[in-house]
Amino acid sequence: MSLAEIKASARQALHEFMARPASYYEDGTLSGTITARRHDAPKVVGDLAGTNLSYAEVHERPTTIVLWKAELEGMSVTRGNKIIFEADEGWYIETVKPRDGQTVTVEVTPLSQGSMAGLALPDGTTIPV
């Protein structure tokens, strides 16, 4: 088994372990249920400019969601689509990063409760209005 095959197998195992079911909406229409995992940890970027105190500046990176490319066949991943995990957790796709072999990473912003009303959850129930 090559190093690339080991890495691909490890990435698939990571996604299967950490991903949660989500409803995927294209242009306001439910396209299907997928699995996805959310990332929103801050990133340390180094010393503050103009200081000699050697303390680190923390840069808050945008929330990203990692999608499994094989689950997206027949779906387009574009700005404006929605990913709904739960009745109180939905995301609007802002930026689609370049595809990375097995995954697609998107930068997202949270959806308001009003914009999620009436949408279907991954378990088939509908978010109340």
Protein Blocks (a to p, Z undefined) as FASTA:
>chain_A
ZZklmmmmmmmmmmmmmpccddddeehiafbdcdddddfbdcdebjcehiakopacdddd
dddddddfklmgoiacdehiacdfblmlccddfbdcddehjaccdddddddfklmgopac
fkopacdZZ
